[in-house]
Amino acid sequence: MAEEYGPDIVSVVDEDGVEHTFEELDRIETDDARYVALTPVYDEAQDILDDDGELIILRVVEEDGETYLEPIEDDAEFDEVGKIFEDRLKEAFDFNDDEE
């Protein structure tokens, strides 16, 4: 019997208590930390069309047996991790290096 694989869906509650749903595209672990690359999941077709396609990269933090996702505050760390994800995901996604 063939197994069916679907996207890895992650629900994140922000500091305001609002729940957001993401698809986990990839994860990596470095010597210093673990990271995930996410993209938003929408229920409404218009929201999908309005999405800018930005990849969301967060650090995975474990504290008191709980797992949290937090933004990467250090620009150099973000750039390094972002480049790793970009290289790993470039065949599936069209990355645009132009900044607005």
MOPAC internal coordinates of N, CA, C and O (Angstrom, degrees):
PM7 1SCF
backbone

  N    0.0000 0     0.00 0     0.00 0    0    0    0
  C    1.4502 1     0.00 0     0.00 0    1    0    0
  C    1.5256 1   109.01 1     0.00 0    2    1    0
  O    1.2310 1   120.30 1   -50.64 1    3    2    1
  N    1.3044 1   117.03 1   129.36 1    3    2    1
  C    1.4608 1   121.69 1  -178.53 1    5    3    2
  C    1.5197 1   110.35 1   -76.89 1    6    5    3
  O    1.2310 1   121.18 1   -43.40 1    7    6    5
  N    1.3375 1   115.34 1   136.60 1    7    6    5
  C    1.4560 1   119.67 1   175.70 1    9    7    6
  C    1.5168 1   108.73 1   -84.72 1   10    9    7
  O    1.2310 1   120.86 1   -37.73 1   11   10    9
  N    1.3256 1   115.96 1   142.27 1   11   10    9
  C    1.4497 1   120.08 1   176.54 1   13   11   10
  C    1.5162 1   108.21 1   -98.92 1   14   13   11
  O    1.2310 1   121.27 1   -45.78 1   15   14   13
  N    1.3100 1   115.18 1   134.22 1   15   14   13
  C    1.4507 1   120.75 1   178.45 1   17   15   14
  C    1.5086 1   108.78 1  -111.34 1   18   17   15
  O    1.2310 1   120.98 1   -43.46 1   19   18   17
  N    1.3055 1   115.73 1   136.54 1   19   18   17
  C    1.4455 1   121.27 1   177.61 1   21   19   18
  C    1.5101 1   109.22 1  -126.01 1   22   21   19
  O    1.2310 1   120.52 1    -2.04 1   23   22   21
  N    1.3070 1   116.61 1   177.96 1   23   22   21
  C    1.4582 1   119.46 1  -179.77 1   25   23   22
  C    1.5313 1   111.13 1   -68.11 1   26   25   23
  O    1.2310 1   121.07 1   -29.35 1   27   26   25
  N    1.3290 1   115.56 1   150.65 1   27   26   25
  C    1.4607 1   121.18 1   173.30 1   29   27   26
  C    1.5184 1   107.28 1   -83.65 1   30   29   27
  O    1.2310 1   120.77 1   -68.56 1   31   30   29
  N    1.3231 1   116.13 1   111.44 1   31   30   29
  C    1.4605 1   121.87 1  -177.24 1   33   31   30
  C    1.5257 1   109.00 1   -99.67 1   34   33   31
  O    1.2310 1   121.36 1   -46.86 1   35   34   33
  N    1.3451 1   115.01 1   133.14 1   35   34   33
  C    1.4506 1   122.46 1  -178.30 1   37   35   34
  C    1.5215 1   108.13 1  -123.86 1   38   37   35
  O    1.2310 1   120.48 1   -48.76 1   39   38   37
  N    1.3228 1   116.68 1   131.24 1   39   38   37
  C    1.4651 1   121.25 1   173.90 1   41   39   38
  C    1.5248 1   108.21 1  -103.93 1   42   41   39
  O    1.2310 1   121.11 1   -48.88 1   43   42   41
  N    1.3297 1   115.48 1   131.12 1   43   42   41
  C    1.4519 1   121.54 1  -178.56 1   45   43   42
  C    1.5183 1   108.03 1  -125.09 1   46   45   43
  O    1.2310 1   120.71 1   -47.83 1   47   46   45
  N    1.3233 1   116.24 1   132.17 1   47   46   45
  C    1.4591 1   121.74 1   176.07 1   49   47   46
  C    1.5183 1   107.43 1  -102.24 1   50   49   47
  O    1.2310 1   120.76 1   -57.95 1   51   50   49
  N    1.3414 1   116.16 1   122.05 1   51   50   49
  C    1.4647 1   119.57 1  -178.60 1   53   51   50
  C    1.5278 1   111.05 1   -80.44 1   54   53   51
  O    1.2310 1   120.86 1    -0.86 1   55   54   53
  N    1.3422 1   115.97 1   179.14 1   55   54   53
  C    1.4702 1   121.06 1  -176.60 1   57   55   54
  C    1.5193 1   113.19 1   -64.00 1   58   57   55
  O    1.2310 1   119.78 1   163.46 1   59   58   57
  N    1.3510 1   118.02 1   -16.54 1   59   58   57
  C    1.4600 1   122.02 1   177.38 1   61   59   58
  C    1.5236 1   112.35 1   -93.22 1   62   61   59
  O    1.2310 1   120.46 1  -177.26 1   63   62   61
  N    1.3427 1   116.73 1     2.74 1   63   62   61
  C    1.4567 1   120.81 1   179.40 1   65   63   62
  C    1.5179 1   114.06 1    83.67 1   66   65   63
  O    1.2310 1   119.95 1  -170.69 1   67   66   65
  N    1.3365 1   117.70 1     9.31 1   67   66   65
  C    1.4582 1   122.42 1  -179.55 1   69   67   66
  C    1.5321 1   108.60 1   -88.91 1   70   69   67
  O    1.2310 1   120.99 1   -49.80 1   71   70   69
  N    1.3290 1   115.71 1   130.20 1   71   70   69
  C    1.4590 1   120.77 1   179.85 1   73   71   70
  C    1.5308 1   110.46 1   -88.92 1   74   73   71
  O    1.2310 1   121.34 1   -46.05 1   75   74   73
  N    1.3417 1   115.04 1   133.95 1   75   74   73
  C    1.4654 1   122.56 1   177.94 1   77   75   74
  C    1.5254 1   107.45 1  -123.24 1   78   77   75
  O    1.2310 1   120.70 1   -36.13 1   79   78   77
  N    1.3304 1   116.26 1   143.87 1   79   78   77
  C    1.4556 1   121.30 1  -178.46 1   81   79   78
  C    1.5281 1   109.14 1  -113.20 1   82   81   79
  O    1.2310 1   121.35 1   -46.24 1   83   82   81
  N    1.3341 1   115.02 1   133.76 1   83   82   81
  C    1.4586 1   121.60 1  -178.24 1   85   83   82
  C    1.5175 1   110.39 1  -132.95 1   86   85   83
  O    1.2310 1   121.29 1   -23.89 1   87   86   85
  N    1.3226 1   115.14 1   156.11 1   87   86   85
  C    1.4554 1   121.13 1   169.09 1   89   87   86
  C    1.5246 1   106.77 1  -100.40 1   90   89   87
  O    1.2310 1   120.67 1   -51.18 1   91   90   89
  N    1.3233 1   116.32 1   128.82 1   91   90   89
  C    1.4617 1   120.65 1   176.62 1   93   91   90
  C    1.5168 1   108.12 1   -81.76 1   94   93   91
  O    1.2310 1   120.71 1   -62.04 1   95   94   93
  N    1.3249 1   116.25 1   117.96 1   95   94   93
  C    1.4598 1   121.59 1  -177.88 1   97   95   94
  C    1.5192 1   112.17 1   -90.17 1   98   97   95
  O    1.2310 1   120.74 1   145.14 1   99   98   97
  N    1.3245 1   116.19 1   -34.86 1   99   98   97
  C    1.4569 1   120.26 1  -176.58 1  101   99   98
  C    1.5165 1   108.60 1  -164.16 1  102  101   99
  O    1.2310 1   121.42 1   -16.90 1  103  102  101
  N    1.3270 1   114.89 1   163.10 1  103  102  101
  C    1.4644 1   120.68 1   174.08 1  105  103  102
  C    1.5125 1   107.78 1  -145.31 1  106  105  103
  O    1.2310 1   121.55 1   -32.96 1  107  106  105
  N    1.3224 1   114.64 1   147.04 1  107  106  105
  C    1.4529 1   119.95 1   177.55 1  109  107  106
  C    1.5180 1   109.47 1  -137.39 1  110  109  107
  O    1.2310 1   121.57 1   -20.36 1  111  110  109
  N    1.3213 1   114.60 1   159.64 1  111  110  109
  C    1.4505 1   120.85 1   175.73 1  113  111  110
  C    1.5158 1   107.77 1  -131.47 1  114  113  111
  O    1.2310 1   120.73 1   -51.95 1  115  114  113
  N    1.3181 1   116.20 1   128.05 1  115  114  113
  C    1.4515 1   121.49 1   175.84 1  117  115  114
  C    1.5252 1   107.78 1  -105.82 1  118  117  115
  O    1.2310 1   120.68 1     3.38 1  119  118  117
  N    1.3192 1   116.30 1  -176.62 1  119  118  117
  C    1.4623 1   119.78 1   176.65 1  121  119  118
  C    1.5240 1   111.18 1   -64.41 1  122  121  119
  O    1.2310 1   120.62 1   153.58 1  123  122  121
  N    1.3427 1   116.42 1   -26.42 1  123  122  121
  C    1.4618 1   121.06 1  -173.41 1  125  123  122
  C    1.5258 1   115.19 1  -100.62 1  126  125  123
  O    1.2310 1   119.63 1   150.66 1  127  126  125
  N    1.3247 1   118.31 1   -29.34 1  127  126  125
  C    1.4654 1   119.43 1  -172.85 1  129  127  126
  C    1.5258 1   111.04 1  -163.61 1  130  129  127
  O    1.2310 1   121.62 1    -5.70 1  131  130  129
  N    1.3507 1   114.50 1   174.30 1  131  130  129
  C    1.4670 1   122.15 1   174.13 1  133  131  130
  C    1.5232 1   107.85 1  -115.28 1  134  133  131
  O    1.2310 1   121.25 1   -31.58 1  135  134  133
  N    1.3447 1   115.21 1   148.42 1  135  134  133
  C    1.4601 1   121.30 1  -176.33 1  137  135  134
  C    1.5193 1   110.07 1  -138.83 1  138  137  135
  O    1.2310 1   121.02 1   -24.99 1  139  138  137
  N    1.3474 1   115.65 1   155.01 1  139  138  137
  C    1.4578 1   121.46 1   173.59 1  141  139  138
  C    1.5224 1   109.32 1  -129.42 1  142  141  139
  O    1.2310 1   121.23 1   -31.71 1  143  142  141
  N    1.3256 1   115.25 1   148.29 1  143  142  141
  C    1.4620 1   122.50 1   173.22 1  145  143  142
  C    1.5212 1   106.72 1  -110.00 1  146  145  143
  O    1.2310 1   120.66 1   -55.22 1  147  146  145
  N    1.3227 1   116.34 1   124.78 1  147  146  145
  C    1.4554 1   122.47 1  -174.89 1  149  147  146
  C    1.5184 1   110.61 1  -125.04 1  150  149  147
  O    1.2310 1   121.53 1   -21.87 1  151  150  149
  N    1.3187 1   114.67 1   158.13 1  151  150  149
  C    1.4589 1   122.16 1   170.32 1  153  151  150
  C    1.5325 1   107.16 1  -135.85 1  154  153  151
  O    1.2310 1   120.10 1   -38.92 1  155  154  153
  N    1.3310 1   117.41 1   141.08 1  155  154  153
  C    1.4629 1   119.63 1  -177.40 1  157  155  154
  C    1.5297 1   112.67 1   -63.18 1  158  157  155
  O    1.2310 1   121.09 1   -31.14 1  159  158  157
  N    1.3211 1   115.52 1   148.86 1  159  158  157
  C    1.4598 1   123.19 1   173.79 1  161  159  158
  C    1.5271 1   106.52 1  -112.43 1  162  161  159
  O    1.2310 1   121.01 1   -49.31 1  163  162  161
  N    1.3285 1   115.67 1   130.69 1  163  162  161
  C    1.4593 1   120.56 1  -177.82 1  165  163  162
  C    1.5210 1   110.67 1  -119.12 1  166  165  163
  O    1.2310 1   121.34 1   -30.29 1  167  166  165
  N    1.3312 1   115.04 1   149.71 1  167  166  165
  C    1.4588 1   121.03 1   175.81 1  169  167  166
  C    1.5232 1   111.88 1   -90.44 1  170  169  167
  O    1.2310 1   120.68 1   150.35 1  171  170  169
  N    1.3165 1   116.31 1   -29.65 1  171  170  169
  C    1.4613 1   121.72 1  -175.62 1  173  171  170
  C    1.5216 1   111.14 1   -98.78 1  174  173  171
  O    1.2310 1   120.61 1   -43.19 1  175  174  173
  N    1.3307 1   116.45 1   136.81 1  175  174  173
  C    1.4638 1   121.52 1  -179.14 1  177  175  174
  C    1.5250 1   111.66 1   -60.10 1  178  177  175
  O    1.2310 1   119.71 1   140.43 1  179  178  177
  N    1.3253 1   118.16 1   -39.57 1  179  178  177
  C    1.4645 1   120.90 1  -179.15 1  181  179  178
  C    1.5208 1   110.96 1   -63.78 1  182  181  179
  O    1.2310 1   120.00 1   143.37 1  183  182  181
  N    1.3215 1   117.61 1   -36.63 1  183  182  181
  C    1.4606 1   120.76 1   177.79 1  185  183  182
  C    1.5272 1   110.83 1   -64.02 1  186  185  183
  O    1.2310 1   120.36 1   143.00 1  187  186  185
  N    1.3131 1   116.92 1   -37.00 1  187  186  185
  C    1.4666 1   121.31 1   177.08 1  189  187  186
  C    1.5265 1   109.73 1   -63.46 1  190  189  187
  O    1.2310 1   120.48 1   135.99 1  191  190  189
  N    1.3298 1   116.69 1   -44.01 1  191  190  189
  C    1.4612 1   121.12 1  -179.76 1  193  191  190
  C    1.5266 1   111.98 1   -66.80 1  194  193  191
  O    1.2310 1   120.42 1   145.91 1  195  194  193
  N    1.3335 1   116.81 1   -34.09 1  195  194  193
  C    1.4642 1   121.55 1  -177.92 1  197  195  194
  C    1.5219 1   113.03 1   -79.73 1  198  197  195
  O    1.2310 1   119.82 1   164.80 1  199  198  197
  N    1.3271 1   117.95 1   -15.20 1  199  198  197
  C    1.4673 1   121.91 1  -177.27 1  201  199  198
  C    1.5195 1   110.34 1   -64.64 1  202  201  199
  O    1.2310 1   120.67 1   -41.35 1  203  202  201
  N    1.3355 1   116.33 1   138.65 1  203  202  201
  C    1.4660 1   120.65 1  -179.54 1  205  203  202
  C    1.5207 1   112.97 1   -85.22 1  206  205  203
  O    1.2310 1   119.85 1   177.73 1  207  206  205
  N    1.3347 1   117.90 1    -2.27 1  207  206  205
  C    1.4612 1   121.73 1   176.44 1  209  207  206
  C    1.5101 1   114.79 1    75.55 1  210  209  207
  O    1.2310 1   120.62 1  -166.24 1  211  210  209
  N    1.3215 1   116.42 1    13.76 1  211  210  209
  C    1.4561 1   119.79 1  -178.49 1  213  211  210
  C    1.5283 1   111.25 1   -68.47 1  214  213  211
  O    1.2310 1   120.97 1   -43.79 1  215  214  213
  N    1.3103 1   115.74 1   136.21 1  215  214  213
  C    1.4537 1   122.68 1   176.58 1  217  215  214
  C    1.5205 1   108.28 1   -81.21 1  218  217  215
  O    1.2310 1   120.11 1   -48.22 1  219  218  217
  N    1.3131 1   117.39 1   131.78 1  219  218  217
  C    1.4574 1   122.08 1   179.70 1  221  219  218
  C    1.5210 1   108.00 1  -102.96 1  222  221  219
  O    1.2310 1   121.08 1   -58.04 1  223  222  221
  N    1.3264 1   115.54 1   121.96 1  223  222  221
  C    1.4597 1   121.14 1  -178.20 1  225  223  222
  C    1.5206 1   108.00 1  -115.73 1  226  225  223
  O    1.2310 1   121.16 1   -55.30 1  227  226  225
  N    1.3322 1   115.38 1   124.70 1  227  226  225
  C    1.4612 1   121.38 1  -178.17 1  229  227  226
  C    1.5193 1   110.82 1  -130.30 1  230  229  227
  O    1.2310 1   120.97 1   -26.19 1  231  230  229
  N    1.3283 1   115.76 1   153.81 1  231  230  229
  C    1.4583 1   122.07 1   175.34 1  233  231  230
  C    1.5271 1   108.04 1   -88.95 1  234  233  231
  O    1.2310 1   120.80 1   -40.19 1  235  234  233
  N    1.3284 1   116.08 1   139.81 1  235  234  233
  C    1.4633 1   122.55 1   176.74 1  237  235  234
  C    1.5261 1   107.43 1   -93.25 1  238  237  235
  O    1.2310 1   120.75 1   -54.94 1  239  238  237
  N    1.3261 1   116.17 1   125.06 1  239  238  237
  C    1.4557 1   121.58 1  -178.48 1  241  239  238
  C    1.5228 1   108.70 1  -124.56 1  242  241  239
  O    1.2310 1   120.60 1   -46.11 1  243  242  241
  N    1.3164 1   116.46 1   133.89 1  243  242  241
  C    1.4642 1   121.15 1   175.60 1  245  243  242
  C    1.5162 1   108.09 1  -109.53 1  246  245  243
  O    1.2310 1   121.61 1   -50.62 1  247  246  245
  N    1.3353 1   114.52 1   129.38 1  247  246  245
  C    1.4598 1   120.03 1  -178.11 1  249  247  246
  C    1.5244 1   108.78 1  -145.55 1  250  249  247
  O    1.2310 1   120.54 1   -56.69 1  251  250  249
  N    1.3166 1   116.57 1   123.31 1  251  250  249
  C    1.4737 1   122.08 1   179.59 1  253  251  250
  C    1.5261 1   112.08 1    53.39 1  254  253  251
  O    1.2310 1   120.31 1  -139.22 1  255  254  253
  N    1.3281 1   117.00 1    40.78 1  255  254  253
  C    1.4525 1   121.47 1   178.00 1  257  255  254
  C    1.5195 1   114.99 1    77.92 1  258  257  255
  O    1.2310 1   119.78 1  -178.81 1  259  258  257
  N    1.3175 1   118.03 1     1.19 1  259  258  257
  C    1.4679 1   123.14 1   178.95 1  261  259  258
  C    1.5248 1   109.31 1  -106.64 1  262  261  259
  O    1.2310 1   120.54 1   -32.19 1  263  262  261
  N    1.3227 1   116.58 1   147.81 1  263  262  261
  C    1.4523 1   121.82 1   177.40 1  265  263  262
  C    1.5195 1   109.10 1  -105.70 1  266  265  263
  O    1.2310 1   121.14 1   -49.62 1  267  266  265
  N    1.3397 1   115.43 1   130.38 1  267  266  265
  C    1.4543 1   121.96 1  -179.82 1  269  267  266
  C    1.5196 1   109.33 1  -126.17 1  270  269  267
  O    1.2310 1   120.83 1   -27.16 1  271  270  269
  N    1.3169 1   116.02 1   152.84 1  271  270  269
  C    1.4595 1   122.53 1   172.51 1  273  271  270
  C    1.5169 1   107.13 1  -111.70 1  274  273  271
  O    1.2310 1   121.05 1   -48.06 1  275  274  273
  N    1.3356 1   115.60 1   131.94 1  275  274  273
  C    1.4567 1   118.76 1  -179.28 1  277  275  274
  C    1.5235 1   110.23 1  -134.96 1  278  277  275
  O    1.2310 1   120.68 1   -27.59 1  279  278  277
  N    1.3334 1   116.30 1   152.41 1  279  278  277
  C    1.4570 1   119.74 1   178.69 1  281  279  278
  C    1.5320 1   110.52 1   -66.11 1  282  281  279
  O    1.2310 1   120.77 1   -25.37 1  283  282  281
  N    1.3170 1   116.13 1   154.63 1  283  282  281
  C    1.4590 1   121.95 1   176.59 1  285  283  282
  C    1.5242 1   106.85 1   -92.80 1  286  285  283
  O    1.2310 1   120.45 1   -68.09 1  287  286  285
  N    1.3252 1   116.74 1   111.91 1  287  286  285
  C    1.4619 1   122.13 1  -174.91 1  289  287  286
  C    1.5286 1   112.61 1   -80.83 1  290  289  287
  O    1.2310 1   119.86 1   148.54 1  291  290  289
  N    1.3169 1   117.88 1   -31.46 1  291  290  289
  C    1.4574 1   122.35 1  -176.64 1  293  291  290
  C    1.5325 1   109.91 1   -79.91 1  294  293  291
  O    1.2310 1   120.19 1   -59.74 1  295  294  293
  N    1.3340 1   117.24 1   120.26 1  295  294  293
  C    1.4706 1   121.45 1  -176.63 1  297  295  294
  C    1.5243 1   112.68 1   -61.51 1  298  297  295
  O    1.2310 1   120.32 1   138.49 1  299  298  297
  N    1.3281 1   117.00 1   -41.51 1  299  298  297
  C    1.4711 1   120.36 1  -179.19 1  301  299  298
  C    1.5275 1   110.52 1   -64.70 1  302  301  299
  O    1.2310 1   120.36 1   137.96 1  303  302  301
  N    1.3268 1   116.91 1   -42.04 1  303  302  301
  C    1.4666 1   121.48 1   177.91 1  305  303  302
  C    1.5215 1   110.09 1   -63.61 1  306  305  303
  O    1.2310 1   120.42 1   135.34 1  307  306  305
  N    1.3406 1   116.81 1   -44.66 1  307  306  305
  C    1.4601 1   121.02 1   179.60 1  309  307  306
  C    1.5272 1   111.04 1   -61.02 1  310  309  307
  O    1.2310 1   120.64 1   134.69 1  311  310  309
  N    1.3354 1   116.38 1   -45.31 1  311  310  309
  C    1.4638 1   120.44 1   179.95 1  313  311  310
  C    1.5219 1   111.44 1   -62.04 1  314  313  311
  O    1.2310 1   120.39 1   137.90 1  315  314  313
  N    1.3314 1   116.87 1   -42.10 1  315  314  313
  C    1.4674 1   121.19 1  -179.59 1  317  315  314
  C    1.5269 1   111.27 1   -63.90 1  318  317  315
  O    1.2310 1   120.61 1   132.18 1  319  318  317
  N    1.3293 1   116.44 1   -47.82 1  319  318  317
  C    1.4642 1   121.42 1  -179.37 1  321  319  318
  C    1.5221 1   110.24 1   -68.72 1  322  321  319
  O    1.2310 1   120.43 1   139.65 1  323  322  321
  N    1.3325 1   116.79 1   -40.35 1  323  322  321
  C    1.4622 1   120.69 1   178.65 1  325  323  322
  C    1.5165 1   111.86 1   -60.18 1  326  325  323
  O    1.2310 1   119.96 1   140.15 1  327  326  325
  N    1.3175 1   117.69 1   -39.85 1  327  326  325
  C    1.4606 1   121.81 1   178.46 1  329  327  326
  C    1.5282 1   110.99 1   -64.54 1  330  329  327
  O    1.2310 1   120.47 1   140.29 1  331  330  329
  N    1.3277 1   116.71 1   -39.71 1  331  330  329
  C    1.4688 1   120.54 1   178.06 1  333  331  330
  C    1.5255 1   110.03 1   -61.57 1  334  333  331
  O    1.2310 1   120.63 1   131.75 1  335  334  333
  N    1.3452 1   116.40 1   -48.25 1  335  334  333
  C    1.4637 1   119.77 1   178.83 1  337  335  334
  C    1.5279 1   110.97 1   -62.92 1  338  337  335
  O    1.2310 1   120.42 1   138.20 1  339  338  337
  N    1.3205 1   116.81 1   -41.80 1  339  338  337
  C    1.4664 1   120.23 1  -179.88 1  341  339  338
  C    1.5263 1   110.57 1   -59.44 1  342  341  339
  O    1.2310 1   120.44 1   135.21 1  343  342  341
  N    1.3290 1   116.77 1   -44.79 1  343  342  341
  C    1.4628 1   120.33 1   178.83 1  345  343  342
  C    1.5273 1   111.43 1   -63.06 1  346  345  343
  O    1.2310 1   120.60 1   139.99 1  347  346  345
  N    1.3226 1   116.47 1   -40.01 1  347  346  345
  C    1.4655 1   120.56 1  -177.72 1  349  347  346
  C    1.5277 1   112.66 1   -73.16 1  350  349  347
  O    1.2310 1   120.29 1   149.79 1  351  350  349
  N    1.3278 1   117.05 1   -30.21 1  351  350  349
  C    1.4636 1   121.16 1  -173.86 1  353  351  350
  C    1.5260 1   113.69 1  -105.74 1  354  353  351
  O    1.2310 1   119.62 1  -176.77 1  355  354  353
  N    1.3236 1   118.33 1     3.23 1  355  354  353
  C    1.4653 1   120.50 1  -172.57 1  357  355  354
  C    1.5230 1   114.00 1   -62.71 1  358  357  355
  O    1.2310 1   119.60 1   152.61 1  359  358  357
  N    1.3122 1   118.37 1   -27.39 1  359  358  357
  C    1.4624 1   119.40 1   178.84 1  361  359  358
  C    1.5231 1   112.47 1   -73.42 1  362  361  359
  O    1.2310 1   120.35 1   152.74 1  363  362  361
  N    1.3272 1   116.93 1   -27.26 1  363  362  361
  C    1.4648 1   120.63 1  -178.11 1  365  363  362
  C    1.5328 1   112.48 1   -92.77 1  366  365  363
  O    1.2310 1   120.16 1   158.38 1  367  366  365
  N    1.3504 1   117.30 1   -21.62 1  367  366  365
  C    1.4501 1   120.96 1  -174.25 1  369  367  366
  C    1.5171 1   110.19 1  -132.73 1  370  369  367
  O    1.2310 1   121.04 1   -31.33 1  371  370  369
  N    1.3301 1   115.61 1   148.67 1  371  370  369
  C    1.4577 1   122.41 1   176.87 1  373  371  370
  C    1.5169 1   107.76 1   -96.58 1  374  373  371
  O    1.2310 1   120.27 1   -77.92 1  375  374  373
  N    1.3378 1   117.09 1   102.08 1  375  374  373
  C    1.4540 1   120.86 1  -179.42 1  377  375  374
  C    1.5016 1   110.11 1   -84.98 1  378  377  375
  O    1.2310 1   120.85 1   -43.27 1  379  378  377
  N    1.3295 1   115.98 1   136.73 1  379  378  377
  C    1.4506 1   122.92 1   178.54 1  381  379  378
  C    1.5275 1   107.83 1  -110.14 1  382  381  379
  O    1.2310 1   120.36 1   -60.43 1  383  382  381
  N    1.3263 1   116.92 1   119.57 1  383  382  381
  C    1.4639 1   120.92 1  -177.60 1  385  383  382
  C    1.5087 1   113.07 1   -83.35 1  386  385  383
  O    1.2310 1   119.54 1   174.07 1  387  386  385
  N    1.3277 1   118.49 1    -5.93 1  387  386  385
  C    1.4676 1   121.15 1  -179.90 1  389  387  386
  C    1.5102 1   109.70 1   -71.51 1  390  389  387
  O    1.2310 1   121.08 1   -49.56 1  391  390  389
  N    1.3470 1   115.53 1   130.44 1  391  390  389
  C    1.4628 1   120.17 1   176.46 1  393  391  390
  C    1.5172 1   108.33 1  -103.11 1  394  393  391
  O    1.2310 1   121.32 1   -36.84 1  395  394  393
  N    1.3178 1   115.08 1   143.16 1  395  394  393
  C    1.4694 1   119.61 1  -179.08 1  397  395  394
  C    1.4978 1   109.80 1   -90.56 1  398  397  395
  O    1.2310 1   120.10 1   180.00 1  399  398  397

